[in-house]
């Protein structure tokens, strides 16, 4: 997948099917053989755009095995499906930030994620306050 090409999960599955990736049942068998099962029905739901929420890490790994693509490629496509506004930042920054967030939160409890979000919110508030102070000083002079 090209860096600036915005492909969602439905597009990724369609691309793989067109390039000889097989039927949804064959993809499901591949995932099961790799120890990361996903049903052909679930694959069909993703292929038809019926699932718009971010799949779990385990599901993204199953999709990667089924499609024979990297976990990172599936994660990028899943982010495009779930939150396209995040993936459209300048120079791919939005996607990089979203992937970093997923790495930070993977395997963490809801309470730990809340703590991480609190830290991020505090850092953003401090950065915003710093910018306002800089602007105020530059307009004074």
Number of C-alpha atoms within 10 A of each C-alpha: 11 7 11 13 10 17 22 25 26 20 17 21 25 15 14 17 15 11 9 8 16 15 15 20 16 14 27 25 19 22 22 16 12 13 12 19 20 23 17 17 12 16 24 17 14 22 18 14 14 11 18 16 11 16 18 13 15 12 16 22 24 26 30 21 25 30 26 15 15 14 17 13 19 26 25 24 27 26 27 21 24 18 17 18 12 16 24 16 14 9 11 14 13 17 25 15 14 17 17 12 14 14 12 12 16 12 12 12 10 10 9 12 16 13 12 16 14 12 12 12 12 12 12 12 12 12 12 12 12 12 12 12 12 12 11 11 10 9 8 7 5
